[in-house]
């Protein structure tokens, strides 16, 4: 039996509106079962300058089979020149929850 690996895919955006727009578009397309948005502060160096900015982190709950499409959608919707997009494999998940994520990200649903 093939097991599907769950992923938590994260990115950051500059505004709550951008976060909500991206989250809704991705979940509507079934590229993720859920998107969680949280306000954060980021300190980073860009163009030789140290910056401290408010941002919004979006964590998408998805499966490895949808990762490439999800990443492409994030890039297409993103306003940053170089968006941070990274995936964390979920080693263990409650069985009913994992089934829900798999069902919500099925292409044929």
Backbone bond lengths (Angstrom), bond angles and torsions (degrees), N, CA, C in turn:
res aa  C-N    CA-C-N  psi(-1)  N-CA   C-N-CA  omega(-1)  CA-C   N-CA-C  phi
1 X - - - 1.453 - - 1.528 109.59 -
2 X 1.316 116.80 130.66 1.449 122.26 179.81 1.531 109.71 -75.69
3 X 1.329 116.33 130.32 1.453 119.61 175.82 1.522 108.73 -102.63
4 X 1.304 115.78 139.52 1.448 122.22 179.75 1.513 108.82 -97.13
5 X 1.315 116.37 130.74 1.454 120.78 177.78 1.513 109.37 -86.54
6 X 1.324 115.20 127.73 1.455 120.25 174.57 1.517 108.86 -80.76
7 X 1.336 115.97 148.78 1.451 122.39 177.44 1.521 110.23 -130.26
8 X 1.315 115.37 148.33 1.454 122.66 166.00 1.521 104.84 -109.92
9 X 1.320 116.73 111.59 1.457 122.01 -177.74 1.524 107.77 -105.56
10 X 1.325 116.08 126.57 1.465 121.03 -174.53 1.518 112.10 -118.11
11 X 1.321 114.38 149.01 1.455 123.19 169.55 1.519 107.45 -149.88
12 X 1.327 116.12 168.63 1.462 121.10 174.87 1.521 108.52 -127.70
13 X 1.326 115.09 147.20 1.463 121.82 178.50 1.522 109.17 -134.46
14 X 1.324 115.81 168.27 1.463 120.91 -172.59 1.524 114.59 -82.46
15 X 1.334 118.00 -24.54 1.468 118.67 -174.15 1.530 112.06 -137.93
16 X 1.315 114.19 158.43 1.466 120.34 176.67 1.535 110.26 -63.56
17 X 1.332 116.77 -39.84 1.466 119.95 179.59 1.522 111.68 -61.23
18 X 1.338 117.00 -43.07 1.460 120.21 177.98 1.526 110.46 -64.13
19 X 1.321 116.31 -40.54 1.470 120.55 178.64 1.525 110.90 -61.55
20 X 1.319 116.97 -46.63 1.470 120.54 -179.37 1.526 111.65 -65.83
21 X 1.317 117.08 -40.99 1.468 120.99 178.66 1.521 110.37 -61.52
22 X 1.334 116.25 -46.52 1.459 120.53 -179.32 1.526 110.77 -65.79
23 X 1.315 116.86 -45.41 1.464 121.07 -178.52 1.524 110.90 -59.79
24 X 1.321 116.88 -47.77 1.465 120.57 -179.11 1.530 111.51 -62.92
25 X 1.328 117.02 -44.03 1.470 120.59 -178.36 1.523 111.26 -62.34
26 X 1.319 116.33 -43.24 1.469 120.89 -176.85 1.524 111.37 -69.51
27 X 1.322 117.40 -44.02 1.469 120.34 -179.99 1.529 110.03 -68.62
28 X 1.326 116.91 -38.80 1.464 120.33 177.95 1.523 111.49 -60.04
29 X 1.324 117.41 -36.56 1.474 122.05 179.35 1.530 112.54 -81.96
30 X 1.314 116.72 0.25 1.468 123.57 -179.74 1.530 112.95 63.95
31 X 1.320 116.43 26.43 1.461 120.20 175.06 1.516 110.59 -81.43
32 X 1.319 116.34 -17.84 1.464 123.21 174.31 1.517 107.78 -145.33
33 X 1.310 115.75 149.16 1.462 120.70 178.08 1.518 111.05 -78.89
34 X 1.322 115.49 -27.33 1.457 121.07 -173.45 1.527 108.56 -158.19
35 X 1.312 115.61 152.79 1.464 121.15 173.37 1.520 107.70 -133.98
36 X 1.307 116.04 126.20 1.460 120.91 177.46 1.522 108.76 -106.13
37 X 1.319 116.13 135.58 1.459 122.27 -177.19 1.522 108.39 -118.37
38 X 1.335 115.35 131.84 1.457 119.37 175.84 1.514 109.90 -139.79
39 X 1.326 115.21 143.52 1.460 120.56 178.29 1.522 108.88 -82.08
40 X 1.344 115.62 134.86 1.461 121.73 -178.88 1.525 109.20 -138.05
41 X 1.311 116.46 174.89 1.463 123.20 170.03 1.517 107.42 -120.84
42 X 1.318 116.11 138.26 1.458 120.41 -179.90 1.526 110.06 -122.15
43 X 1.317 114.69 138.24 1.457 122.24 173.61 1.522 105.84 -118.20
44 X 1.317 116.90 124.13 1.461 120.63 -175.60 1.525 109.75 -157.33
45 X 1.312 115.22 165.88 1.460 121.47 176.52 1.529 107.33 -106.35
46 X 1.341 116.21 130.10 1.460 121.54 177.93 1.521 108.17 -142.57
47 X 1.311 116.00 130.65 1.468 121.90 -177.92 1.524 111.69 53.13
48 X 1.350 116.14 40.08 1.452 121.48 177.32 1.512 115.49 74.95
49 X 1.309 116.65 7.82 1.467 121.55 -176.57 1.523 110.26 -119.65
50 X 1.328 116.27 134.60 1.456 120.95 175.51 1.520 108.75 -77.86
51 X 1.327 115.94 128.57 1.470 120.44 -177.01 1.526 110.76 -124.37
52 X 1.288 114.87 151.33 1.467 123.65 175.48 1.524 105.82 -135.49
53 X 1.329 116.48 110.18 1.462 121.21 -171.93 1.533 111.57 -134.13
54 X 1.324 116.37 147.08 1.469 118.67 168.52 1.523 108.60 -74.40
55 X 1.310 116.87 141.73 1.460 122.09 176.66 1.531 108.65 -142.85
56 X 1.319 113.85 173.43 1.460 121.32 174.63 1.513 107.74 -124.75
57 X 1.339 115.99 124.11 1.462 121.78 177.24 1.524 107.96 -91.04
58 X 1.321 114.82 134.26 1.463 120.51 174.63 1.518 107.17 -115.80
59 X 1.334 115.97 127.51 1.454 121.26 175.23 1.532 107.22 -113.39
60 X 1.321 114.91 116.62 1.456 121.53 179.51 1.522 109.28 -96.11
61 X 1.314 117.13 132.74 1.465 122.42 177.06 1.520 107.62 -98.92
62 X 1.330 115.56 117.38 1.461 119.77 -173.27 1.526 110.48 -148.32
63 X 1.322 115.43 -169.21 1.465 122.26 177.59 1.521 108.42 -121.42
64 X 1.319 115.82 156.03 1.470 120.64 -175.73 1.528 111.74 -58.78
65 X 1.320 117.66 -32.63 1.463 121.10 -179.14 1.534 112.72 -64.46
66 X 1.317 118.06 -22.16 1.470 122.18 -178.29 1.527 112.66 -101.54
67 X 1.345 116.15 0.20 1.463 119.83 -173.45 1.524 113.77 -59.25
68 X 1.310 118.83 -47.67 1.472 121.04 -176.86 1.525 110.99 -61.10
69 X 1.319 117.05 -43.99 1.463 120.37 178.85 1.528 111.31 -66.72
70 X 1.329 116.02 -39.37 1.459 120.44 178.43 1.525 110.14 -63.08
71 X 1.324 117.12 -46.84 1.469 120.16 179.81 1.530 110.71 -60.55
72 X 1.315 117.36 -42.08 1.471 120.95 178.60 1.532 110.82 -62.14
73 X 1.322 116.91 -41.06 1.467 120.62 179.20 1.521 111.06 -66.03
74 X 1.328 116.88 -42.26 1.470 120.46 178.21 1.529 109.16 -59.83
75 X 1.331 116.92 -46.95 1.474 120.33 179.76 1.533 111.34 -59.44
76 X 1.320 116.52 -43.06 1.467 120.95 -178.04 1.529 111.77 -66.41
77 X 1.319 117.25 -32.75 1.464 121.90 -176.78 1.525 113.22 -91.20
78 X 1.320 117.31 -12.04 1.466 121.88 -170.33 1.525 112.11 -82.04
79 X 1.331 116.20 144.60 1.465 121.08 178.41 1.528 112.98 -93.84
80 X 1.341 117.74 -13.18 1.465 120.33 -176.87 1.520 111.31 -78.86
81 X 1.322 115.79 147.51 1.455 122.37 173.88 1.531 110.70 -63.80
82 X 1.329 116.26 -40.81 1.462 122.11 -179.86 1.529 108.93 -132.98
83 X 1.332 116.99 85.04 1.461 118.47 -178.93 1.531 112.14 -73.74
84 X 1.305 115.24 142.13 1.466 120.44 171.18 1.520 106.97 -79.15
85 X 1.310 116.34 120.10 1.470 121.53 176.09 1.514 105.80 -134.36
86 X 1.324 116.57 116.54 1.459 119.56 -179.99 1.516 109.73 -142.66
87 X 1.331 114.71 152.67 1.457 121.49 -177.11 1.521 109.88 -120.03
88 X 1.303 114.78 140.00 1.462 122.36 176.80 1.524 107.38 -118.94
89 X 1.318 116.67 122.60 1.472 120.30 178.38 1.521 108.98 -71.11
90 X 1.314 115.47 138.09 1.462 121.92 177.30 1.524 106.90 -95.56
91 X 1.322 116.19 108.43 1.464 120.96 -177.05 1.524 112.73 -70.81
92 X 1.298 116.36 -39.03 1.468 120.55 -178.26 1.520 108.69 -137.11
93 X 1.313 115.53 137.52 1.457 121.53 177.11 1.519 108.50 -146.30
94 X 1.302 116.27 148.11 1.465 121.36 176.40 1.529 107.44 -57.54
95 X 1.311 117.16 134.31 1.463 123.13 -169.87 1.532 113.24 -57.52
96 X 1.314 118.10 -45.66 1.469 119.55 -178.66 1.523 111.24 -66.83
97 X 1.317 116.29 -37.10 1.461 121.31 177.17 1.533 109.93 -64.23
98 X 1.321 117.19 -46.68 1.464 121.44 179.77 1.528 110.45 -59.82
99 X 1.310 117.12 -41.41 1.464 121.43 177.86 1.525 110.45 -62.47
100 X 1.327 116.77 -41.82 1.468 121.10 178.52 1.530 110.86 -60.54
101 X 1.323 117.32 -46.33 1.475 120.56 179.15 1.520 109.52 -60.52
102 X 1.315 117.49 -45.09 1.466 121.08 -179.83 1.534 111.24 -61.28
103 X 1.324 116.60 -43.47 1.457 120.83 -179.03 1.536 111.45 -66.59
104 X 1.305 117.07 -41.35 1.466 121.70 -177.21 1.512 113.79 -72.40
105 X 1.337 117.26 -16.33 1.460 120.72 -179.80 1.524 112.86 -108.04
106 X 1.333 116.13 9.86 1.473 118.70 177.84 1.517 110.16 -68.48
107 X 1.311 116.76 133.31 1.465 121.69 179.95 1.518 112.80 -63.75
108 X 1.322 116.49 -33.55 1.470 120.79 -174.35 1.525 112.82 -92.37
109 X 1.326 117.67 8.53 1.477 120.13 -178.29 1.527 111.04 -77.02
